[in-house]
Structure formats: C-alpha cells, structure tokens
Amino acid sequence: MAFLPKLQNVGGDLNVTGIKNQEFPALESIGGNFILVQSGMPSLPPCIRHIGGDVILSDQEPQSLMESAKLAKRKGILKGNILVLITNFA
C-alpha cells in the first residue's frame, strides 16, 4: 500500500498501474494523464480539482471509480477523456 498524505500536485502524468490500495488524500492537481490500470482505487482522490489529461483505467476497476471519473468530467475537473482498456476478452 502506498499512502502519500502530503502529495498535492503532479506536473505531468501520474501512473499507478498495478499498484493496489493507493491513497492520495491531499492530491489537488495532475498536469497530465492519471493512469489507474489495475489499481483497484474506489474513486478519484477526494481533493482533486484538476486533471489536465485523460483518466485511463481498465474494465476491471470498481464501478465507483468509473462513476467518480464521469463526475469529474461533468464538473470540468477532467480536461481530457475517460479511456477504458478492455482486459477480458472472454
């Protein structure tokens, strides 16, 4: 588990692919993409105010994360798109 309680701003991309149980309680801004593939995060960080790129996640993420990303897009927090990688071809 990675807990970064004081991280507030990331100038470029933030990639947490495959790293479970991430927590970013103070994160407010990501300048680029937020890559959450196989992270299992239940939602976007609670203080997030700006994502300059895309939110990239897999089809195996919790539905609550997808809903959180959609809400961020509607509120104008997410400037890019929501991209979902299909990982289950069965």
Contacts in CASP RR format, 6 or more apart in sequence:
PFRMAT RR
TARGET T0000
AUTHOR 0000-0000-0000
METHOD contacts of the structure
MODEL  1
MAFLPKLQNVGGDLNVTGIKNQEFPALESIGGNFILVQSGMPSLPPCIRH
IGGDVILSDQEPQSLMESAKLAKRKGILKGNILVLITNFA
1 20 0 8 1.000
1 21 0 8 1.000
1 22 0 8 1.000
1 23 0 8 1.000
2 16 0 8 1.000
2 19 0 8 1.000
2 21 0 8 1.000
2 22 0 8 1.000
2 23 0 8 1.000
3 23 0 8 1.000
4 23 0 8 1.000
4 24 0 8 1.000
4 27 0 8 1.000
5 23 0 8 1.000
5 25 0 8 1.000
5 26 0 8 1.000
6 26 0 8 1.000
7 24 0 8 1.000
7 26 0 8 1.000
7 27 0 8 1.000
8 26 0 8 1.000
8 27 0 8 1.000
8 28 0 8 1.000
8 29 0 8 1.000
9 27 0 8 1.000
9 28 0 8 1.000
9 29 0 8 1.000
9 30 0 8 1.000
10 27 0 8 1.000
10 29 0 8 1.000
10 30 0 8 1.000
10 31 0 8 1.000
10 32 0 8 1.000
11 29 0 8 1.000
11 30 0 8 1.000
11 31 0 8 1.000
11 32 0 8 1.000
12 30 0 8 1.000
12 31 0 8 1.000
12 32 0 8 1.000
12 33 0 8 1.000
13 30 0 8 1.000
13 31 0 8 1.000
13 32 0 8 1.000
13 33 0 8 1.000
13 34 0 8 1.000
13 35 0 8 1.000
14 30 0 8 1.000
14 32 0 8 1.000
14 33 0 8 1.000
14 34 0 8 1.000
14 35 0 8 1.000
15 33 0 8 1.000
15 35 0 8 1.000
16 22 0 8 1.000
16 35 0 8 1.000
16 36 0 8 1.000
16 39 0 8 1.000
16 41 0 8 1.000
17 35 0 8 1.000
17 36 0 8 1.000
17 37 0 8 1.000
17 38 0 8 1.000
17 39 0 8 1.000
18 37 0 8 1.000
18 38 0 8 1.000
18 39 0 8 1.000
19 39 0 8 1.000
20 38 0 8 1.000
20 39 0 8 1.000
20 40 0 8 1.000
21 40 0 8 1.000
22 39 0 8 1.000
22 41 0 8 1.000
24 45 0 8 1.000
25 45 0 8 1.000
25 46 0 8 1.000
25 47 0 8 1.000
26 45 0 8 1.000
26 47 0 8 1.000
27 45 0 8 1.000
27 47 0 8 1.000
27 48 0 8 1.000
28 47 0 8 1.000
28 48 0 8 1.000
28 49 0 8 1.000
28 50 0 8 1.000
29 48 0 8 1.000
29 49 0 8 1.000
29 50 0 8 1.000
29 51 0 8 1.000
30 48 0 8 1.000
30 50 0 8 1.000
30 51 0 8 1.000
30 52 0 8 1.000
30 53 0 8 1.000
31 50 0 8 1.000
31 51 0 8 1.000
31 52 0 8 1.000
31 53 0 8 1.000
32 51 0 8 1.000
32 52 0 8 1.000
32 53 0 8 1.000
32 54 0 8 1.000
33 51 0 8 1.000
33 52 0 8 1.000
33 53 0 8 1.000
33 54 0 8 1.000
33 55 0 8 1.000
33 56 0 8 1.000
34 44 0 8 1.000
34 51 0 8 1.000
34 53 0 8 1.000
34 54 0 8 1.000
34 55 0 8 1.000
34 56 0 8 1.000
35 56 0 8 1.000
36 55 0 8 1.000
36 56 0 8 1.000
36 57 0 8 1.000
36 61 0 8 1.000
36 65 0 8 1.000
37 56 0 8 1.000
37 57 0 8 1.000
37 58 0 8 1.000
37 61 0 8 1.000
37 85 0 8 1.000
38 58 0 8 1.000
38 60 0 8 1.000
38 61 0 8 1.000
38 87 0 8 1.000
39 57 0 8 1.000
39 61 0 8 1.000
40 61 0 8 1.000
40 62 0 8 1.000
40 65 0 8 1.000
41 61 0 8 1.000
41 62 0 8 1.000
41 65 0 8 1.000
42 62 0 8 1.000
42 64 0 8 1.000
42 65 0 8 1.000
42 68 0 8 1.000
43 64 0 8 1.000
43 65 0 8 1.000
43 67 0 8 1.000
43 68 0 8 1.000
44 51 0 8 1.000
44 55 0 8 1.000
44 65 0 8 1.000
44 68 0 8 1.000
44 69 0 8 1.000
44 72 0 8 1.000
48 72 0 8 1.000
48 77 0 8 1.000
49 77 0 8 1.000
50 77 0 8 1.000
50 79 0 8 1.000
51 72 0 8 1.000
51 77 0 8 1.000
51 78 0 8 1.000
51 79 0 8 1.000
51 80 0 8 1.000
52 78 0 8 1.000
52 79 0 8 1.000
52 80 0 8 1.000
53 78 0 8 1.000
53 79 0 8 1.000
53 80 0 8 1.000
54 78 0 8 1.000
54 80 0 8 1.000
54 81 0 8 1.000
54 82 0 8 1.000
54 83 0 8 1.000
55 69 0 8 1.000
55 72 0 8 1.000
55 78 0 8 1.000
55 80 0 8 1.000
55 81 0 8 1.000
55 82 0 8 1.000
55 83 0 8 1.000
56 83 0 8 1.000
56 85 0 8 1.000
57 65 0 8 1.000
57 66 0 8 1.000
57 69 0 8 1.000
57 82 0 8 1.000
57 83 0 8 1.000
57 84 0 8 1.000
57 85 0 8 1.000
58 84 0 8 1.000
58 85 0 8 1.000
58 86 0 8 1.000
58 87 0 8 1.000
59 84 0 8 1.000
59 85 0 8 1.000
59 86 0 8 1.000
59 87 0 8 1.000
59 88 0 8 1.000
60 87 0 8 1.000
60 88 0 8 1.000
66 82 0 8 1.000
66 84 0 8 1.000
69 78 0 8 1.000
69 82 0 8 1.000
70 82 0 8 1.000
72 78 0 8 1.000
73 80 0 8 1.000
73 81 0 8 1.000
73 82 0 8 1.000
END
